[in-house]
Amino acid sequence: MSIQGLGQIALMAILFLLMLGVFRNRLGRWANEKPYQAELVSAIALIIGGAFFLFYWGIGMSLNISNWGFKMGWYH
């Protein structure tokens, strides 16, 4: 399971770097012209990520509803 977590982190880092490579000038211009929108996007992403984290590890694991990979025999 730790390899899956590392893979997910690597995938997000690669997607972020790809997005920066493709849209570098546009993203920089957008962030300078409308900094409040960049802050809003960051805040929403953190809220969604935090909500997923709390659900999956807090509520889901305690109620035994978020460990479907174990139930299907993917992890031993």
C-alpha positions as CSV (number, residue, x, y, z in Angstrom):
1,M,0.0,0.0,0.0
2,S,2.9,2.4,0.6
3,I,4.0,1.9,-3.0
4,Q,0.6,3.0,-4.2
5,G,0.8,6.1,-2.0
6,L,4.2,6.9,-3.4
7,G,3.0,6.3,-6.9
8,Q,0.0,8.7,-6.4
9,I,2.4,11.4,-5.0
10,A,4.7,10.9,-8.0
11,L,1.8,11.1,-10.4
12,M,0.6,14.4,-8.9
13,A,4.1,15.8,-9.0
14,I,4.5,14.8,-12.7
15,L,1.1,16.3,-13.6
16,F,2.0,19.5,-11.8
17,L,5.3,19.8,-13.6
18,L,3.7,19.0,-16.9
19,M,1.1,21.7,-16.3
20,L,3.8,24.2,-15.4
21,G,5.8,23.3,-18.5
22,V,2.8,23.7,-20.8
23,F,1.1,26.7,-19.2
24,R,4.0,28.5,-17.6
25,N,3.4,32.0,-19.1
26,R,-0.3,31.8,-18.9
27,L,-0.3,30.7,-15.3
28,G,2.2,33.4,-14.3
29,R,0.1,36.1,-16.0
30,W,-3.1,34.8,-14.5
31,A,-1.6,34.7,-11.0
32,N,-0.2,38.2,-11.3
33,E,-3.4,39.7,-12.8
34,K,-5.9,38.0,-10.5
35,P,-4.1,36.7,-7.4
36,Y,-7.4,36.2,-5.5
37,Q,-8.5,33.6,-8.0
38,A,-5.2,31.6,-7.6
39,E,-5.7,31.8,-3.8
40,L,-9.3,30.6,-4.2
41,V,-8.3,27.6,-6.4
42,S,-5.6,26.7,-3.8
43,A,-8.0,27.0,-0.9
44,I,-10.7,24.9,-2.6
45,A,-8.1,22.2,-3.5
46,L,-6.9,22.0,0.1
47,I,-10.5,21.8,1.4
48,I,-11.4,19.0,-1.0
49,G,-8.1,17.1,-0.2
50,G,-8.6,17.6,3.5
51,A,-12.2,16.4,3.3
52,F,-11.2,13.3,1.4
53,F,-8.4,12.6,3.9
54,L,-10.8,12.9,6.9
55,F,-13.4,10.8,5.2
56,Y,-11.1,8.0,4.0
57,W,-8.9,7.7,7.1
58,G,-11.2,9.0,9.8
59,I,-14.8,8.0,9.0
60,G,-14.3,5.4,6.3
61,M,-11.7,3.2,8.1
62,S,-13.5,3.4,11.5
63,L,-16.8,2.3,9.9
64,N,-15.1,-0.3,7.7
65,I,-16.4,1.1,4.5
66,S,-13.2,2.5,2.8
67,N,-11.0,-0.6,2.8
68,W,-12.5,-2.2,-0.3
69,G,-9.1,-3.1,-1.7
70,F,-8.5,-5.4,1.3
71,K,-12.0,-6.9,0.9
72,M,-11.3,-7.7,-2.7
73,G,-8.0,-9.3,-1.8
74,W,-5.8,-6.8,-3.6
75,Y,-3.7,-6.3,-0.4
76,H,-2.5,-9.1,1.8
